[in-house]
């Protein structure tokens, strides 16, 4: 446990880099910069993406992410997603993130736009690898898109620290 904590202290220092791959369970259509695969009523949707960050000070990373996916169905609505934000590690183990997520959706009248807050736990399983389960709440910034509702998601992130 001491080795894991010492590793976390080193990997969240100023000047370090972070590369993340996330999965999310819950909302579809929010703009996703992670990995997702969903099949419902014979329709399969998928998404692939990644996020990267740079620690501008100890425990605080500025992040950006990109994703691409397809909602499936007869028309195959594709979407390009993006995210920008900041992630702060409290005591090097409890990450909190505040970010803006948007999506450009093919043939949509209006695109998704969300402000999200996320919290979780960083479990360092090696010197440069962490698993980060968490909960994310997305507040919609445009009531006319889709259901026009806020969205709760459960996430599992896999991060590489350099």
C-alpha positions as CSV (number, residue, x, y, z in Angstrom):
1,X,0.0,0.0,0.0
2,X,2.9,2.4,0.8
3,X,4.5,1.6,-2.6
4,X,1.2,2.5,-4.3
5,X,0.9,5.8,-2.5
6,X,4.5,6.7,-3.2
7,X,4.0,5.9,-6.9
8,X,0.8,8.1,-7.0
9,X,2.8,11.0,-5.5
10,X,5.4,10.8,-8.2
11,X,3.0,10.3,-11.1
12,X,0.8,13.4,-10.4
13,X,3.7,15.9,-10.1
14,X,4.1,19.0,-12.2
15,X,5.5,18.2,-15.7
16,X,4.1,14.7,-15.9
17,X,1.7,13.5,-18.7
18,X,-1.5,11.5,-18.5
19,X,-3.1,9.3,-21.2
20,X,-6.6,7.9,-20.4
21,X,-9.0,5.5,-22.0
22,X,-12.4,5.5,-20.3
23,X,-15.5,3.4,-20.5
24,X,-18.9,4.9,-19.5
25,X,-22.1,3.2,-18.5
26,X,-25.4,5.2,-18.7
27,X,-26.0,7.9,-21.1
28,X,-25.9,7.7,-24.9
29,X,-25.6,10.8,-27.0
30,X,-23.7,13.0,-24.5
31,X,-20.6,13.2,-26.5
32,X,-18.1,10.5,-25.5
33,X,-14.3,10.5,-25.6
34,X,-14.1,7.0,-24.3
35,X,-14.9,3.5,-25.3
36,X,-18.5,2.3,-25.5
37,X,-20.4,-0.6,-27.1
38,X,-24.2,-0.9,-26.6
39,X,-26.8,-3.1,-28.2
40,X,-30.5,-2.3,-27.6
41,X,-33.5,-3.5,-29.6
42,X,-31.4,-4.8,-32.4
43,X,-29.5,-1.6,-32.8
44,X,-25.8,-1.5,-31.9
45,X,-24.0,1.8,-31.1
46,X,-20.2,2.2,-30.5
47,X,-17.6,4.8,-29.7
48,X,-13.9,5.0,-29.5
49,X,-11.7,7.8,-28.0
50,X,-9.0,8.8,-25.6
51,X,-7.9,11.7,-23.4
52,X,-4.6,13.2,-22.6
53,X,-3.4,15.7,-20.0
54,X,-0.4,17.6,-18.7
55,X,0.2,18.3,-15.0
56,X,0.6,22.1,-14.8
57,X,1.2,21.8,-11.1
58,X,1.4,19.0,-8.6
59,X,-1.9,17.0,-8.7
60,X,-3.6,19.3,-11.3
61,X,-3.8,18.3,-15.0
62,X,-5.2,20.2,-17.9
63,X,-6.9,17.7,-20.2
64,X,-8.3,17.3,-23.7
65,X,-10.0,14.4,-25.4
66,X,-11.4,13.3,-28.8
67,X,-13.8,10.5,-29.7
68,X,-15.7,9.1,-32.7
69,X,-18.7,6.9,-32.7
70,X,-21.9,5.8,-34.4
71,X,-25.4,5.6,-32.8
72,X,-26.4,2.7,-35.1
73,X,-29.9,2.3,-36.5
74,X,-31.2,2.7,-40.0
75,X,-29.3,5.9,-40.7
76,X,-26.1,5.3,-38.8
77,X,-25.8,8.7,-37.1
78,X,-22.1,9.3,-36.7
79,X,-20.7,11.8,-34.1
80,X,-17.3,13.4,-33.4
81,X,-16.9,14.3,-29.7
82,X,-14.4,16.5,-27.8
83,X,-13.7,17.4,-24.2
84,X,-11.6,20.0,-22.4
85,X,-11.2,20.3,-18.7
86,X,-9.1,20.0,-15.6
87,X,-8.5,17.1,-13.3
88,X,-7.3,17.4,-9.7
89,X,-6.0,14.5,-7.5
90,X,-6.8,15.1,-3.8
91,X,-4.1,13.3,-1.7
92,X,-2.8,11.9,-5.0
93,X,-5.6,9.2,-5.0
94,X,-9.0,10.9,-5.4
95,X,-9.5,12.5,-8.8
96,X,-12.0,15.2,-9.4
97,X,-12.7,16.5,-12.9
98,X,-14.5,19.5,-14.2
99,X,-14.9,19.5,-18.0
100,X,-16.9,20.7,-21.0
101,X,-18.0,17.9,-23.5
102,X,-19.5,18.6,-26.9
103,X,-20.3,16.6,-30.0
104,X,-20.8,17.3,-33.6
105,X,-23.5,14.9,-34.8
106,X,-24.1,14.2,-38.5
107,X,-27.4,15.7,-39.8
108,X,-28.4,16.9,-36.3
109,X,-30.3,20.2,-35.8
110,X,-28.5,20.8,-32.6
111,X,-25.4,19.2,-31.1
112,X,-24.8,17.9,-27.6
113,X,-23.2,20.2,-25.1
114,X,-22.5,19.4,-21.4
115,X,-20.7,20.6,-18.4
116,X,-19.6,17.7,-16.3
117,X,-18.2,17.0,-12.9
118,X,-16.6,13.7,-12.0
119,X,-15.2,12.1,-8.9
120,X,-13.6,8.7,-8.3
121,X,-10.6,6.8,-6.9
122,X,-7.2,6.2,-8.5
123,X,-5.9,2.8,-7.8
124,X,-2.2,2.6,-8.9
125,X,-1.5,-1.0,-9.9
126,X,2.0,-0.2,-11.1
127,X,4.4,2.7,-11.4
128,X,2.8,4.2,-14.5
129,X,-0.7,2.6,-14.6
130,X,-3.9,3.4,-12.7
131,X,-7.5,2.2,-12.8
132,X,-10.0,4.9,-11.9
133,X,-13.6,4.0,-11.3
134,X,-15.8,7.0,-10.9
135,X,-19.2,8.8,-11.2
136,X,-19.9,11.6,-13.6
137,X,-22.8,14.0,-13.7
138,X,-23.3,16.0,-16.9
139,X,-25.5,19.1,-16.9
140,X,-26.9,19.9,-20.3
141,X,-26.1,23.3,-21.8
142,X,-28.8,23.1,-24.5
143,X,-32.3,22.0,-23.6
144,X,-33.3,21.4,-27.2
145,X,-30.8,18.6,-27.9
146,X,-32.2,15.0,-27.6
147,X,-34.0,14.6,-24.3
148,X,-32.6,17.9,-23.0
149,X,-31.8,16.4,-19.6
150,X,-28.9,16.1,-17.3
151,X,-27.1,12.7,-17.4
152,X,-25.5,10.5,-14.7
153,X,-22.8,8.1,-15.8
154,X,-20.6,5.5,-14.2
155,X,-17.1,5.3,-15.5
156,X,-14.0,3.1,-15.4
157,X,-10.8,4.8,-16.6
158,X,-7.5,3.3,-17.4
159,X,-4.6,5.8,-17.2
160,X,-1.0,5.8,-18.2
161,X,1.3,8.2,-16.4
162,X,4.6,9.4,-17.8
